[in-house]
Amino acid sequence: MNKEDNEMYMLLKELVNKVKNLEEAVYHKDNLLMKSGLVVVDSPTPSIDTIKTTNVDNMEWSEIHKMVESYGG
């Protein structure tokens, strides 16, 4: 193996090691990405069960505005 081939081999070996380390960081269960606050697959989903839904088909705009204000909007 000549000098250029050896350098190319060493460079390729370094790149493969860096990719392996990156994959371990991304797929490891307790990795830094999860600890930094990114959303994970099994995170809780938001719910709006506490808001009473009403039919606004026949409401006046003033009634709708009052309803929104009562929800805090």
LINNORMO-V680699 format. One record per backbone hydrogen bond with DSSP energy under -0.5 kcal/mol. NH is the residue of the N-H (numbers start at 1). CO is the residue of the C=O. If there is no record, write none. Layout:
nh | co
NH | CO
NH | CO
This chain:
nh | co
6 | 2
7 | 3
8 | 4
9 | 5
10 | 6
11 | 7
12 | 8
13 | 9
14 | 10
15 | 11
16 | 12
17 | 13
18 | 14
19 | 15
20 | 16
21 | 17
22 | 18
23 | 19
24 | 20
25 | 21
26 | 22
27 | 23
28 | 24
31 | 28
35 | 31
36 | 32
37 | 34
38 | 33
43 | 40
51 | 48
52 | 50
53 | 51
56 | 54
59 | 56
64 | 60
65 | 61
66 | 62
67 | 63
68 | 64
69 | 65
70 | 66
71 | 67
72 | 69
73 | 68
